[in-house]
Amino acid sequence: MNRIRAPIVVILGVAALASAGAQPITKPVAEPAHVETFSFIDGYRITHYLQAAEELQKLDAEKRIARLKELAVDPKRGSEVFPLCRMLFEAKSNAKFRRPLIGEPVFVGGGHLADWELEPITLFDQVPILIVEGYNLAGYPEPPLSYVDYCLKECKWSDTKYVDVGTARLKGIVDKFITAHPELKGEAYRWHAANWIRAQAE
């Protein structure tokens, strides 16, 4: 099966973020400028994130925080904290868990922010499936470290525990997810959407 590379879309227009309910960041946060904000999209593999989350959850809170912050400033892997934070944190009581401010998402198979509350992923049978192919962005994206800091301050650790379920079971879960979402099987988009998501289980 050929792996489909996820496009990263950059559009210079303020309306893109405004329509997604997020204001563009006008100044970069004091963080290494070379952190690749969108690199988590290309080559996304579910097993990698299950293993990473499992290892982080084995650490005590202090070491877990230190490891997340260390990862967030890694020039090549910093963007991995966006999916990981959506896995590891949840909203506090009577509060909201906001999305990372990295642009207007382009969802595989179409869709809207209201359809996917944990964008850029969704959790299905406790596995993180990427449902965003790219972003339309105006201004500067929120740096990974900034989002980690937000999660630590405004959210709480999730009680969901993650484990590597193995390739065979993972493929079954992904197929079940595709079956449960007919919007990913429309005539015009069926092959791309389904196979783009199945590639995440390889």
N, C-alpha and C positions, 0 to 999 in steps of 0.2 A: 504493500500500500504506500503510495506516495504521500509524504507529509506535506500539507499545505501550509505555507508560511503565512502567518497573520500579518496583514498590513498595518502600518502605523500611519494614521492620517493626521496631517497638520494643516489646519485652515486658519488663516489670519482673519478672524472676525469675532467681535465680542458677542454677537448674538448666539453663537454656538453654546457657550457656557451659560449664558443667561437663560436659554430655553431649558437647560438641564437643571436649573435651580441652583447653580453654583457660580459664584463670582470669580473671574480670573484673578490670579495673584499678580499684582503689578510690580512687585519687587521680589527678587530671589531671596530665599531665606539663607542665612549665613551657613552654608554647607558646601562641600566640594562640588564645583560646577559640572564636573565630568560624570557624576552619577547618572546612569542611563535610566531615566524614569519609566520607560515603556518596555524594557528588555524582557520583562517577565512574560509578555504575550507570545513572543516567538519561541517555539519549541517547548511550550508549556506541557508538563507531564504531571499527572495527578499523583503518581507514586512519590515523586520527589517532595511534594508538599505534605503528603501524609507522613512521610518519614521525618521531614523537618519539624512538623508540628509535634509529632510524637516525641522526638528528642528534646524539644523545648519544654514540653510538659513534664518531662522527667526531672527538670532542674527546679531548684527552689526559686521563689519569686525574684530574689535579688540577681541571681545568675541568669535567669530567663530574660530579665530586663536588659542586663548588660549585653547578652548575646544578641537580642533584637536590635539594640542601638548599634552594635558593632556591624551587624549585617546591613543596616540601613545606610551606612556610609561607604559600603563596599562599592567601588566604581562599576563593577560588572553585575553584582548581585543585589544591589540596594533595593531595586524595585520589587524583589520577592517579598518584601514586608507588606506590600499592599494586599495580596491574597492571604498571607499568613495572619495579618492583623484581623482580617475579616473572619478567619477561622478561630483565632485564639481569644477574641474579645466579643462582648455583647453589650447591649445597652443597659445602663443602670435603670432602676425602677423609675417609671414616669419620665424617662428621657429617651432620646433618639441616638442611634449609632450612625453617624453620617458617613457618607462615602468619601473616598479620597478625592481631592479637588485637582484632578489631572485632565479634565476636559469632558466633552460630551461623548458618552460611549456609543460605539457602533456595535450593536448586538448581532450575534450570529443568528440568522433566520429572522431578523427584524425584532421588534419589541420596544418597550419603553422602560424608563427607570422604575415606574411603579410595578412592573412585572418581575423585577429582579432586585430585591431589597438588599442583597449582599454583593451587588456589583463591585468588582469585576468577576466575581464567582457566584455560584449558587451551591448550596450544600444539599446533596441528594444521597440518602442512605449513608450519611456521614462521610461522604467523599466530596472534595472541592472540584467542581467542574467549571472551567473558564467559559463564560458566555459573552465575552467581549473580544472583538477582532481588532479593535483599534480605537482611537479617540480623535475627535475634532477639538483642536485646542487654540485658544486665544490667550496671549500673555504667557506667564510662566506657570508650569505645573507645580503643585505642592510637592516639596521634597520628601523622600521617604522618611527621613528622620523626624520631620515635622508631623507626619501622620502618626508615627509611633508615639511621639510625645502627646499628641491629642488623645490617642487611645488610652494611654496610661493615666491621663488626667481625668478624662470625661467618661470612660467606660470601665467595665469590670471584666475579669477573666471569665471566659466561658466554661461551663461545666461539661461541655462536649469533649469526649476523649477520642483521640485519633490513633488509628493503627494502620499499618500497611496490610491491606487485605489480600495482596497477591494479584498477579496479572489476570488469571482466569476469572476470579470473582469480580475483579474490577471491570473487565470487559462486559460481564453480565450486567453489572450495575449501570454502566454507560448505555448499553442497549435498552435497558429498562427506562432510563431517563429519556432517551429519544422517543420511545414508544409513548411515554406519558406526556410528551410535548408535541402535538401534531403540527404546531407552527414551524417545527424544524424539519418537517417532511413535505412541505408544499411542493407542487410540481416544478416550479421554476427554480427552487433553491435546495431541493431535497438532497441531491448528491453532495454538494459542497458542505452544507450544514452538518449532515449526519457524519460524513467522513472526517470533517474538521474536528468534531467532538470525539469521534472514536479514536483519532490519532493520539489524543491525550492519555489514553489507557495503555499505550504501547510501552 
